[in-house]
Amino acid sequence: MLEYESVLTRAEHLETSGLSVTEVNSVLDALAAVGEPVRLPFHWRPILRDANDDMVLEAAVNGRADGLVTFNDRDFLPVRAEFNIRIFSPRDLIRKLEKK
């Protein structure tokens, strides 16, 4: 959650989303309320270029996530087959959910 807060409250992401820091924190609070903590019994570090991305990948894999949502697909796409995890951009995921 701290990584999400750090990234989502960057000036360029706030500008792109049109959200305020308060609104981003409200969304993160809502996610935290329904999220399930994930133990990380297995670590694959380092595997990605960014150690913070490694943490996200490890949480997704250990939590048996169906997919991972990121603006940073460039760094995650190379490992999707290895970990059998789908990579979605936020826009693609929203479109997918709207079809349901």
C-alpha positions in Angstrom: 0.0 0.0 0.0 2.9 2.3 0.7 4.2 1.8 -2.8 0.8 2.5 -4.3 0.6 5.7 -2.2 4.1 6.8 -3.2 3.4 6.3 -6.9 -0.2 7.5 -7.2 0.5 10.7 -5.4 3.3 11.7 -7.7 2.5 15.0 -9.4 2.4 13.5 -12.9 0.0 10.8 -11.9 -2.3 13.3 -10.0 -2.3 15.5 -13.1 -3.1 12.6 -15.4 -5.8 11.2 -13.2 -7.3 14.5 -12.3 -7.5 13.4 -8.6 -6.3 15.2 -5.5 -4.1 13.5 -2.9 -7.1 13.3 -0.6 -9.1 11.5 -3.3 -6.2 9.1 -4.0 -5.9 8.4 -0.3 -9.7 7.7 -0.2 -9.4 5.1 -2.9 -6.4 3.5 -1.2 -8.3 3.4 2.1 -11.2 1.7 0.3 -8.8 -0.9 -1.2 -7.1 -1.5 2.1 -10.5 -2.1 3.7 -11.3 -5.0 1.3 -7.7 -6.2 0.6 -6.3 -9.4 2.1 -2.8 -9.4 3.5 -0.4 -11.7 1.7 2.4 -13.6 3.3 5.5 -13.7 1.2 7.0 -17.1 1.9 8.9 -17.1 -1.4 11.1 -14.3 -2.7 12.4 -14.0 -6.2 14.5 -11.0 -5.8 16.0 -9.5 -7.8 14.1 -10.3 -10.9 12.9 -7.0 -12.2 14.8 -3.7 -12.8 13.2 -1.9 -9.9 13.2 -3.5 -6.4 9.8 -1.8 -5.7 8.4 -3.7 -8.7 9.8 -6.9 -7.2 7.7 -6.3 -4.1 4.5 -5.9 -6.2 5.3 -9.0 -8.3 6.0 -11.1 -5.2 2.7 -10.0 -3.5 0.8 -10.8 -6.7 2.4 -14.2 -7.1 2.2 -15.2 -3.5 -1.3 -14.0 -3.3 -2.3 -16.0 -6.3 -3.6 -13.0 -8.1 -5.4 -13.4 -11.4 -3.6 -10.3 -12.7 -1.6 -7.3 -11.9 -2.7 -3.8 -12.7 0.1 -1.3 -13.6 1.0 1.6 -15.8 4.4 0.0 -16.0 3.7 -3.0 -18.2 7.1 -2.6 -19.9 8.9 -4.0 -16.8 6.3 -6.6 -15.9 5.4 -8.1 -19.3 8.7 -10.1 -19.6 7.8 -12.2 -16.5 4.1 -12.7 -17.0 4.6 -16.2 -18.6 7.1 -17.3 -16.0 4.7 -16.5 -13.2 1.5 -17.2 -15.1 0.0 -13.8 -14.3 -1.8 -11.4 -16.6 -0.7 -7.8 -16.8 -3.4 -5.1 -17.2 -3.2 -1.4 -17.7 -5.7 0.5 -15.5 -7.6 1.4 -18.6 -7.8 -2.2 -19.9 -9.0 -3.4 -16.5 -11.7 -0.8 -16.3 -12.9 -1.7 -19.8 -12.9 -5.4 -19.0 -14.9 -4.8 -15.8 -17.4 -2.6 -17.7 -18.1 -5.4 -20.1 -19.3 -7.7 -17.2 
